[in-house]
Amino acid sequence: MIGLRLTSRPSTLTSQAINVRTISQQQKLKSVAQKILLQMNSKLGGELWTVNVPLKNLMVVGVDVHHDPSKAHQSVMGFVASVNSSITRWYSRVTFQTPSEELIHGFRVCLLAALQKYYEVNHNLPEKIVVYRDGVSDGQLKMVEQYEIPQLIKCFETFPGYEPKLVFIVVQKRISTTLYSWAANSFGTPPPGTVVDHTLTHKDWVDFYLMAHHIRQGCGLPTHYISLYNTANLTPDHLQRLTFKMCHLYWNWPGTIRVPAPCKYAHKLAFLSGQYLHSEPAIQLSDKLFFL
């Protein structure tokens, strides 16, 4: 069996684990082999596809939190940031923290490291940073707005004279809102790209619901996006278009997914580190999508 996978232990030996049941069905072997090769390619730094994003000097960040079951009350933050203009190269980090530690501390460390990596790749710092922050409930929005975001802005002072434009968007998947379409005198599921930005939205925030993925049957469960901070002068339409495009960049699936790709990458990284590794991955893996 031939395969590659970047392991997550201090050794960075490449290998790929393949379940024998995955390749046991001859009629599906060609399709399965193609998907495995694509995954191997992306793990080794290959760029499978991209989307056109007109914004220049842009960094897109995804953040998610997982709770480590082996260590009581310890949380794991997964952080993933784009480091090139086509948003096809990613830098990832993991931080562990106890309830007495502030999430923002690890957040700042990861963001500063990502900015340094961005500078290494592009020889300049990003002019705009869009952060997709997963794992925030409605009751935590004020805390994030009043404490977490100002602390992030303060960390830019590490670079003299650096004042990037920042957009901070909270991503909420666990919601009760469902969407239906009405056509030919019957209800159906809305097509990918459907946006609702009025009537159902908050009066205190700039927010919208986006149905980015395809639903084969049943009701459409959108994702709720809340823009807490926006100094980049991006209109709601710009935010919606950018978010939908980011849902195309998850390389484990050829279509769109429910959340922006950096959020999904951050979730997989945090889950792997908290559920199985119980430690930070080797720093040599930070520029590879080894966790796919």
C-alpha positions as CSV (number, residue, x, y, z in Angstrom):
1,M,0.0,0.0,0.0
2,I,1.4,3.3,-1.0
3,G,0.5,6.5,0.9
4,L,1.7,9.5,2.7
5,R,0.7,11.3,5.9
6,L,2.5,13.9,7.9
7,T,2.4,12.5,11.4
8,S,1.7,14.8,14.3
9,R,4.3,13.6,16.8
10,P,7.7,15.3,17.2
11,S,8.8,13.1,14.3
12,T,7.6,14.5,10.9
13,L,7.8,11.2,9.0
14,T,5.3,11.2,6.1
15,S,2.7,8.4,6.0
16,Q,-0.9,7.9,5.0
17,A,-3.3,5.5,6.9
18,I,-5.9,3.8,4.7
19,N,-8.7,1.7,6.1
20,V,-8.8,-1.6,4.2
21,R,-12.6,-1.4,3.9
22,T,-12.2,1.9,2.1
23,I,-10.4,0.2,-0.9
24,S,-12.2,-3.2,-0.7
25,Q,-15.1,-2.2,-3.1
26,Q,-13.7,-2.6,-6.6
27,Q,-16.4,-0.5,-8.3
28,K,-15.5,2.5,-6.1
29,L,-11.7,2.0,-6.1
30,K,-10.9,4.6,-8.8
31,S,-12.9,7.3,-7.1
32,V,-11.5,6.4,-3.7
33,A,-7.9,6.3,-5.0
34,Q,-8.4,9.8,-6.6
35,K,-9.6,11.3,-3.3
36,I,-6.7,9.7,-1.4
37,L,-4.2,11.1,-3.8
38,L,-5.8,14.6,-3.6
39,Q,-5.6,14.4,0.2
40,M,-1.9,13.3,0.1
41,N,-1.2,16.2,-2.3
42,S,-2.7,18.7,0.0
43,K,-1.0,17.3,3.1
44,L,2.3,17.8,1.4
45,G,1.6,21.4,0.6
46,G,-0.1,21.0,-2.8
47,E,-2.7,23.6,-3.8
48,L,-5.7,21.8,-5.2
49,W,-7.9,24.7,-6.2
50,T,-8.7,28.3,-5.3
51,V,-11.3,31.0,-5.8
52,N,-11.0,34.5,-7.0
53,V,-10.9,37.0,-4.1
54,P,-10.4,40.6,-5.4
55,L,-9.1,41.8,-2.0
56,K,-5.4,42.2,-2.0
57,N,-3.0,41.6,0.8
58,L,-5.6,39.7,2.7
59,M,-5.2,37.2,5.5
60,V,-8.2,35.0,6.5
61,V,-8.1,33.4,9.9
62,G,-10.2,30.5,11.4
63,V,-10.4,29.8,15.1
64,D,-12.2,27.0,16.9
65,V,-12.1,25.5,20.4
66,H,-12.3,21.9,21.5
67,H,-12.5,20.5,25.1
68,D,-9.9,17.8,25.9
69,P,-11.8,14.9,27.5
70,S,-8.6,13.5,29.1
71,K,-7.8,16.6,31.0
72,A,-10.7,18.0,33.1
73,H,-11.8,21.5,32.0
74,Q,-8.8,22.0,29.6
75,S,-9.6,23.6,26.3
76,V,-7.7,23.3,23.0
77,M,-7.7,26.2,20.5
78,G,-7.1,25.5,16.8
79,F,-5.8,28.4,14.8
80,V,-5.4,28.4,11.0
81,A,-4.5,31.5,8.8
82,S,-3.9,32.0,5.1
83,V,-0.4,33.2,4.2
84,N,-0.5,33.9,0.5
85,S,-2.5,36.0,-2.0
86,S,-4.5,33.1,-3.5
87,I,-5.5,31.8,0.0
88,T,-4.2,28.3,-0.7
89,R,-1.3,28.1,1.8
90,W,-2.1,27.8,5.5
91,Y,-0.3,28.3,8.8
92,S,-1.7,26.4,11.8
93,R,-1.1,26.4,15.5
94,V,-2.6,24.9,18.6
95,T,-2.7,26.2,22.2
96,F,-3.9,24.4,25.4
97,Q,-5.3,26.3,28.3
98,T,-7.0,25.8,31.6
99,P,-10.2,27.7,32.8
100,S,-8.0,30.2,34.7
101,E,-6.2,31.2,31.4
102,E,-7.6,33.6,29.0
103,L,-8.3,32.4,25.4
104,I,-7.0,35.7,24.1
105,H,-3.5,34.9,25.3
106,G,-3.1,31.9,23.0
107,F,-5.0,33.7,20.3
108,R,-2.4,36.6,20.3
109,V,0.5,34.2,20.3
110,C,-0.9,32.4,17.2
111,L,-1.8,35.6,15.4
112,L,1.7,37.1,15.8
113,A,3.3,33.9,14.6
114,A,1.0,33.8,11.6
115,L,1.8,37.5,10.8
116,Q,5.5,36.6,10.9
117,K,4.9,33.7,8.6
118,Y,2.9,35.9,6.2
119,Y,5.8,38.3,6.1
120,E,8.3,35.5,5.3
121,V,6.2,34.4,2.3
122,N,5.2,37.8,1.0
123,H,7.8,40.2,2.3
124,N,5.0,42.4,3.6
125,L,2.3,42.3,6.2
126,P,-1.4,41.9,5.3
127,E,-3.4,45.1,4.9
128,K,-6.7,43.3,5.8
129,I,-7.3,40.5,8.3
130,V,-10.7,38.7,8.4
131,V,-11.2,36.5,11.5
132,Y,-13.8,33.8,11.5
133,R,-14.3,32.9,15.2
134,D,-16.2,29.7,15.9
135,G,-17.5,28.5,19.3
136,V,-19.1,31.7,20.5
137,S,-22.7,31.8,21.9
138,D,-25.0,34.8,22.0
139,G,-24.2,35.3,25.7
140,Q,-20.5,35.7,24.9
141,L,-20.8,38.2,22.1
142,K,-20.3,41.3,24.4
143,M,-17.3,39.7,26.0
144,V,-15.7,39.1,22.7
145,E,-16.5,42.6,21.4
146,Q,-15.3,44.4,24.5
147,Y,-12.3,42.3,25.5
148,E,-11.1,39.9,22.9
149,I,-11.1,42.1,19.9
150,P,-9.3,45.1,21.6
151,Q,-6.6,42.7,22.8
152,L,-6.1,41.4,19.3
153,I,-5.8,45.0,18.0
154,K,-3.3,45.8,20.7
155,C,-1.0,42.9,19.5
156,F,-0.5,44.7,16.2
157,E,1.7,47.2,18.1
158,T,4.4,44.5,18.1
159,F,5.1,45.7,14.5
160,P,5.9,49.5,14.5
161,G,3.5,51.6,12.5
162,Y,1.4,48.6,11.6
163,E,-2.4,49.3,11.6
164,P,-4.2,46.7,9.5
165,K,-7.9,46.7,8.8
166,L,-9.7,44.1,10.9
167,V,-12.9,42.2,10.4
168,F,-14.1,39.9,13.2
169,I,-17.0,37.5,12.4
170,V,-18.5,35.1,14.8
171,V,-19.6,31.8,13.3
172,Q,-22.6,30.0,14.9
173,K,-23.6,26.5,13.7
174,R,-25.7,25.4,16.6
175,I,-28.9,27.4,15.8
176,S,-32.5,26.5,15.6
177,T,-33.2,28.5,12.4
178,T,-34.1,26.4,9.3
179,L,-34.7,27.7,5.8
180,Y,-37.1,26.4,3.1
181,S,-37.6,27.4,-0.5
182,W,-41.0,27.6,-2.2
183,A,-41.2,26.5,-5.9
184,A,-43.7,24.7,-8.1
185,N,-46.3,24.8,-5.2
186,S,-44.1,22.8,-2.9
187,F,-41.5,23.3,-0.2
188,G,-37.8,22.4,-0.8
189,T,-34.3,23.2,0.4
190,P,-32.7,26.4,-0.7
191,P,-29.8,26.2,-3.1
192,P,-26.2,26.8,-2.0
193,G,-25.4,30.5,-1.8
194,T,-28.8,31.4,-0.3
195,V,-28.5,34.4,2.1
196,V,-31.0,35.9,4.6
197,D,-29.9,39.2,6.0
198,H,-33.2,40.8,7.2
199,T,-36.3,39.9,9.2
200,L,-34.6,37.0,11.1
201,T,-31.5,39.0,12.0
202,H,-30.4,40.9,15.1
203,K,-31.2,44.5,15.5
204,D,-27.9,45.2,17.4
205,W,-25.5,43.4,15.1
206,V,-24.6,43.2,11.4
207,D,-25.4,39.6,10.8
208,F,-26.7,37.2,8.2
209,Y,-27.6,33.5,7.6
210,L,-25.9,31.7,4.8
211,M,-26.8,28.3,3.3
212,A,-23.4,27.4,1.7
213,H,-23.8,23.7,1.3
214,H,-26.0,21.4,-0.7
215,I,-28.8,19.5,1.2
216,R,-30.0,16.3,-0.4
217,Q,-33.1,16.0,1.7
218,G,-34.8,17.5,4.7
219,C,-34.8,21.1,5.8
220,G,-32.0,23.6,5.2
221,L,-29.9,24.4,8.3
222,P,-27.9,27.6,7.6
223,T,-24.9,29.0,9.5
224,H,-25.3,32.3,11.3
225,Y,-22.6,34.9,10.9
226,I,-22.3,38.0,13.1
227,S,-19.9,40.8,12.2
228,L,-18.7,42.2,15.6
229,Y,-16.0,44.5,14.2
230,N,-15.3,45.9,10.7
231,T,-12.7,48.6,10.0
232,A,-12.1,47.4,6.4
233,N,-15.3,49.1,5.1
234,L,-16.6,45.8,3.7
235,T,-20.3,46.0,3.1
236,P,-22.6,43.2,4.1
237,D,-22.7,42.1,0.5
238,H,-18.9,41.9,0.5
239,L,-18.8,39.9,3.7
240,Q,-21.4,37.5,2.4
241,R,-19.6,36.9,-0.9
242,L,-16.2,36.4,0.8
243,T,-17.8,34.0,3.3
244,F,-19.4,31.9,0.6
245,K,-16.2,31.8,-1.4
246,M,-14.3,30.6,1.7
247,C,-16.8,27.7,1.9
248,H,-15.3,26.4,-1.4
249,L,-11.8,26.0,-0.1
250,Y,-12.0,22.8,2.1
251,W,-9.9,20.3,0.2
252,N,-11.4,17.2,1.7
253,W,-14.6,17.8,-0.2
254,P,-15.0,18.9,-3.8
255,G,-18.0,21.0,-3.2
256,T,-19.0,23.7,-0.6
257,I,-19.2,23.0,3.1
258,R,-21.3,24.6,5.8
259,V,-18.6,26.9,7.3
260,P,-15.6,28.7,5.9
261,A,-12.7,26.4,5.2
262,P,-10.3,28.0,7.8
263,C,-13.0,27.3,10.5
264,K,-13.2,23.7,9.4
265,Y,-9.5,23.3,9.3
266,A,-9.2,24.9,12.8
267,H,-11.9,22.5,14.1
268,K,-10.1,19.4,12.7
269,L,-6.8,20.6,14.1
270,A,-8.3,21.3,17.6
271,F,-10.2,18.0,17.6
272,L,-7.1,16.0,16.6
273,S,-4.9,17.7,19.2
274,G,-7.4,17.5,22.0
275,Q,-8.9,14.0,21.3
276,Y,-5.8,12.1,20.4
277,L,-2.5,14.0,20.7
278,H,-3.1,15.8,24.0
279,S,-0.2,18.0,23.1
280,E,0.8,20.6,20.5
281,P,1.9,19.1,17.1
282,A,5.5,19.5,16.0
283,I,6.1,23.1,14.9
284,Q,7.6,21.8,11.6
285,L,4.1,20.8,10.6
286,S,2.6,24.3,11.0
287,D,2.8,25.1,7.3
288,K,1.1,21.8,6.2
289,L,-2.5,20.6,6.4
290,F,-1.3,17.4,8.1
291,F,-4.6,17.1,10.0
292,L,-6.8,16.4,7.0
